Amino acid sequence: MTSRRGGVATILLAVTVLAACGESTQTTSSNSPGQVIVTSSSTPPSSAAAPMPSPTPAAQRYVAASVPVTGVSGTTTVDVLLPQVTGGDAAVRSRFNSGMRAGLDDLIGNVGGGQFTVANGSLVTDERSRVTTITETVVAGVGIYMTNAPGAAHPNNHVATTTINASTAQPILLTDVFVDPAAAAQRLAMLVPRLDSRADPPQPAIDSFLNWVPLSTGFHIYVSVIHALGDYLPVTVPWDDISDLMKPGMAAVLGG
């Protein structure tokens, strides 16, 4: 998980959530520094008695959502969709949602001076910001954003990922996944170009693989590539190719 925070001014945030109790819309805005006004409206649930629902697995209670984040932070204009989840366990939901927002804030705070824009990005596989994984053991997602500035040769894609253990509500780091991160980096660096010939061999260092999410099919990595290929290339390493390097039980946790 990449989670670094940069300085960022208040951004207009609009959230629309459809829940079982009706439709709820919340808007947060800032009229002056240090003053935030929150207004919300909701449609109350029907007063008619409803049968008690039967228990469902936690994975079925989380719902993927895309939250619009728009506004101006300093000289940076932001207009993106932020992956979030609703429902499920409150601690897991909060940790995931705040982790995804931290990745966006980090980008906004570090794009540099000038009239930058931060918009929705896409990779060569047409992969975009999304909640990638909802299981009983993991909630994960990726933010894919594009930055641009007047006079720049081209826009650039940026990737930020978050993977949360649904049992502990804690981020899952690569040091939690692998017994020996250095050995894992060596294996991954060897496997990536074999799985996708468009990727040059990454540096065999664990930091080369910080942007990742778990999928049922394997360890999904966003590998840094040349801009002509979209700046990042998604490559999925099958679990069987790295399971011998993983800590006991971690393959079951991540593979769902």
VEXDREN-2710 file (C-alpha; in Angstrom, 1 decimal):
% VEXDREN-2710
k/r/px/py/pz
1/MET/0.0/0.0/0.0
2/THR/1.2/3.4/-0.8
3/SER/0.1/5.9/1.8
4/ARG/1.9/9.2/2.0
5/ARG/0.2/12.4/2.8
6/GLY/1.0/15.8/1.2
7/GLY/-0.1/19.3/2.1
8/VAL/-3.5/19.9/0.5
9/ALA/-6.1/22.6/0.8
10/THR/-9.8/21.8/1.2
11/ILE/-11.4/20.2/-1.8
12/LEU/-15.1/20.1/-2.6
13/LEU/-16.3/16.6/-2.0
14/ALA/-19.7/15.3/-3.2
15/VAL/-20.9/11.9/-2.2
16/THR/-24.0/10.0/-3.3
17/VAL/-24.7/6.7/-1.6
18/LEU/-27.7/4.4/-2.2
19/ALA/-28.3/2.2/0.9
20/ALA/-31.0/-0.1/2.0
21/CYS/-32.6/2.7/4.0
22/GLY/-33.1/5.0/1.1
23/GLU/-31.1/7.5/-0.9
24/SER/-28.6/9.8/0.9
25/THR/-26.7/12.7/-0.6
26/GLN/-23.9/14.5/1.3
27/THR/-22.0/17.6/0.2
28/THR/-19.0/19.1/2.0
29/SER/-17.8/22.6/1.1
30/SER/-15.6/25.3/2.5
31/ASN/-16.7/28.9/2.6
32/SER/-13.5/30.1/4.4
33/PRO/-10.3/28.7/5.7
34/GLY/-11.0/26.5/8.7
35/GLN/-14.8/26.5/8.2
36/VAL/-16.5/23.5/6.7
37/ILE/-20.2/23.2/6.2
38/VAL/-21.9/19.8/5.8
39/THR/-25.4/19.4/4.5
40/SER/-27.2/16.2/3.9
41/SER/-30.6/15.0/2.9
42/SER/-32.0/11.5/3.0
43/THR/-35.2/9.6/2.2
44/PRO/-36.4/7.9/5.4
45/PRO/-37.1/4.2/5.2
46/SER/-40.7/3.0/4.9
47/SER/-42.5/2.6/8.2
48/ALA/-43.8/-0.8/7.1
49/ALA/-42.4/-3.6/9.1
50/ALA/-39.9/-5.7/7.1
51/PRO/-38.8/-9.2/7.8
52/MET/-35.4/-9.6/9.5
53/PRO/-32.8/-10.4/6.9
54/SER/-30.8/-13.6/7.3
55/PRO/-27.1/-13.2/8.1
56/THR/-24.9/-12.8/5.0
57/PRO/-21.1/-13.1/4.6
58/ALA/-19.2/-9.8/5.2
59/ALA/-18.0/-9.9/1.5
60/GLN/-21.6/-9.5/0.4
61/ARG/-22.3/-6.5/2.7
62/TYR/-19.5/-4.3/1.2
63/VAL/-20.6/-2.4/-1.9
64/ALA/-18.2/-0.8/-4.3
65/ALA/-18.8/2.9/-5.0
66/SER/-17.2/5.7/-7.0
67/VAL/-17.2/9.1/-5.2
68/PRO/-16.7/12.3/-7.3
69/VAL/-13.9/14.5/-5.9
70/THR/-13.8/17.9/-7.5
71/GLY/-12.5/21.4/-6.7
72/VAL/-9.3/23.4/-6.5
73/SER/-6.3/22.9/-4.2
74/GLY/-3.9/25.8/-4.5
75/THR/-3.2/25.9/-8.2
76/THR/-4.3/22.3/-8.8
77/THR/-7.7/21.5/-10.2
78/VAL/-9.1/18.1/-9.3
79/ASP/-11.9/16.2/-11.0
80/VAL/-11.7/12.4/-10.3
81/LEU/-13.7/9.5/-9.2
82/LEU/-12.4/8.0/-5.9
83/PRO/-13.0/4.3/-5.2
84/GLN/-14.8/3.7/-1.9
85/VAL/-17.0/1.1/-0.2
86/THR/-20.2/1.3/1.7
87/GLY/-21.6/-1.2/4.2
88/GLY/-19.7/-4.0/5.8
89/ASP/-17.6/-3.6/9.0
90/ALA/-17.2/0.0/10.0
91/ALA/-13.5/-0.2/10.9
92/VAL/-12.6/-2.0/7.6
93/ARG/-14.7/0.4/5.6
94/SER/-13.1/3.5/7.3
95/ARG/-9.6/2.2/6.9
96/PHE/-10.1/1.4/3.2
97/ASN/-11.8/4.6/2.3
98/SER/-9.3/6.7/4.2
99/GLY/-6.4/4.8/2.6
100/MET/-7.8/5.5/-0.9
101/ARG/-8.3/9.2/-0.1
102/ALA/-4.7/9.4/1.3
103/GLY/-3.3/8.1/-2.0
104/LEU/-5.2/10.9/-3.9
105/ASP/-4.2/13.6/-1.3
106/ASP/-0.6/12.4/-1.6
107/LEU/-0.7/12.9/-5.4
108/ILE/-2.4/16.3/-5.1
109/GLY/0.2/17.5/-2.6
110/ASN/3.2/16.4/-4.7
111/VAL/2.4/17.4/-8.3
112/GLY/4.5/20.5/-8.0
113/GLY/3.8/24.1/-8.8
114/GLY/1.9/25.5/-11.8
115/GLN/-1.6/25.1/-13.1
116/PHE/-1.8/21.3/-12.8
117/THR/-5.0/19.3/-13.3
118/VAL/-5.7/15.9/-11.7
119/ALA/-8.2/13.8/-13.7
120/ASN/-9.3/10.2/-14.1
121/GLY/-6.6/8.2/-15.8
122/SER/-6.6/4.9/-17.6
123/LEU/-3.9/2.3/-18.5
124/VAL/-3.3/0.5/-21.8
125/THR/-5.6/-2.3/-20.7
126/ASP/-8.3/0.3/-20.1
127/GLU/-8.1/-0.4/-16.4
128/ARG/-9.4/2.6/-14.4
129/SER/-9.8/3.5/-10.7
130/ARG/-11.9/0.9/-9.1
131/VAL/-12.5/-1.3/-6.0
132/THR/-10.7/-4.4/-7.2
133/THR/-11.3/-6.9/-4.5
134/ILE/-14.1/-7.6/-2.0
135/THR/-13.9/-11.0/-0.2
136/GLU/-14.5/-12.2/3.3
137/THR/-10.7/-11.6/4.0
138/VAL/-9.7/-8.6/1.9
139/VAL/-11.0/-5.3/0.6
140/ALA/-8.7/-3.6/-2.0
141/GLY/-8.7/-1.0/-4.7
142/VAL/-6.6/1.1/-7.0
143/GLY/-6.8/4.8/-7.9
144/ILE/-5.5/5.6/-11.4
145/TYR/-5.2/9.3/-12.0
146/MET/-3.8/11.5/-14.8
147/THR/-1.9/14.8/-14.2
148/ASN/-1.3/17.5/-16.8
149/ALA/0.1/21.0/-16.9
150/PRO/-0.1/23.7/-19.6
151/GLY/2.9/23.3/-21.9
152/ALA/3.8/19.8/-20.8
153/ALA/4.7/17.3/-23.4
154/HIS/2.0/14.9/-22.3
155/PRO/-0.1/14.0/-19.3
156/ASN/1.1/11.3/-16.9
157/ASN/-0.7/8.4/-15.2
158/HIS/-0.2/7.8/-11.4
159/VAL/-1.3/4.7/-9.4
160/ALA/-2.1/4.4/-5.7
161/THR/-3.3/1.1/-4.2
162/THR/-4.8/0.1/-0.8
163/THR/-5.2/-3.5/0.5
164/ILE/-7.0/-4.0/3.9
165/ASN/-7.3/-7.2/5.9
166/ALA/-11.0/-7.6/6.5
167/SER/-10.4/-9.5/9.7
168/THR/-8.1/-6.9/11.4
169/ALA/-8.9/-3.7/9.5
170/GLN/-5.2/-3.2/9.0
171/PRO/-3.3/-2.5/5.8
172/ILE/-1.5/-5.5/4.3
173/LEU/2.0/-4.6/3.4
174/LEU/4.5/-6.6/1.3
175/THR/6.4/-7.4/4.5
176/ASP/3.2/-9.0/5.8
177/VAL/2.9/-11.1/2.6
178/PHE/6.4/-12.5/2.0
179/VAL/8.8/-14.3/4.4
180/ASP/11.8/-12.8/2.6
181/PRO/10.8/-9.6/0.7
182/ALA/14.2/-9.5/-1.1
183/ALA/13.8/-13.0/-2.4
184/ALA/10.2/-12.2/-3.5
185/ALA/11.5/-9.1/-5.4
186/GLN/14.0/-11.3/-7.2
187/ARG/11.2/-13.8/-8.2
188/LEU/8.8/-11.1/-9.3
189/ALA/11.4/-9.2/-11.3
190/MET/12.0/-12.5/-13.2
191/LEU/8.4/-13.3/-13.7
192/VAL/7.0/-10.0/-14.8
193/PRO/8.6/-9.8/-18.3
194/ARG/7.8/-13.5/-18.9
195/LEU/4.1/-12.8/-18.2
196/ASP/4.0/-9.6/-20.3
197/SER/6.7/-9.0/-22.8
198/ARG/5.8/-5.3/-22.9
199/ALA/7.4/-4.8/-19.5
200/ASP/11.2/-4.5/-19.1
201/PRO/12.5/-6.4/-16.1
202/PRO/11.8/-4.3/-13.0
203/GLN/14.6/-3.6/-10.5
204/PRO/14.8/-6.6/-8.2
205/ALA/13.9/-4.5/-5.2
206/ILE/10.7/-4.8/-3.2
207/ASP/10.0/-1.1/-3.7
208/SER/9.4/-1.9/-7.4
209/PHE/6.2/-3.7/-6.4
210/LEU/4.6/-1.4/-3.9
211/ASN/1.6/-0.8/-6.1
212/TRP/-0.4/-4.0/-6.0
213/VAL/-3.7/-5.6/-5.2
214/PRO/-4.8/-9.2/-4.7
215/LEU/-7.1/-10.8/-7.2
216/SER/-8.5/-14.3/-7.2
217/THR/-6.2/-15.1/-10.1
218/GLY/-3.0/-13.8/-8.5
219/PHE/-0.8/-11.0/-7.3
220/HIS/-1.8/-8.0/-9.5
221/ILE/1.1/-5.5/-9.8
222/TYR/1.2/-2.1/-11.5
223/VAL/4.7/-2.1/-13.0
224/SER/6.4/1.2/-14.0
225/VAL/6.9/1.4/-17.8
226/ILE/7.5/4.1/-20.5
227/HIS/4.9/6.7/-21.1
228/ALA/4.0/5.2/-24.5
229/LEU/2.7/2.2/-22.6
230/GLY/0.7/4.3/-20.2
231/ASP/3.3/4.8/-17.4
232/TYR/2.1/1.7/-15.6
233/LEU/1.4/-1.8/-16.9
234/PRO/-0.9/-4.2/-14.9
235/VAL/0.6/-7.6/-14.7
236/THR/-1.0/-10.5/-12.7
237/VAL/1.4/-13.1/-11.2
238/PRO/-0.4/-16.4/-10.5
239/TRP/-0.5/-17.3/-6.8
240/ASP/1.1/-20.7/-7.5
241/ASP/4.2/-18.9/-8.9
242/ILE/4.9/-17.2/-5.6
243/SER/3.1/-19.1/-2.9
244/ASP/6.3/-20.8/-1.7
245/LEU/7.6/-17.4/-0.8
246/MET/4.5/-16.3/1.1
247/LYS/4.0/-16.4/4.9
248/PRO/1.8/-19.3/6.1
249/GLY/-1.9/-18.6/5.5
250/MET/-1.3/-15.5/3.4
251/ALA/-2.1/-17.1/0.1
252/ALA/-5.5/-18.1/1.4
253/VAL/-6.1/-14.6/2.8
254/LEU/-5.2/-12.8/-0.4
255/GLY/-6.6/-15.3/-2.8
256/GLY/-10.1/-15.2/-1.2
END
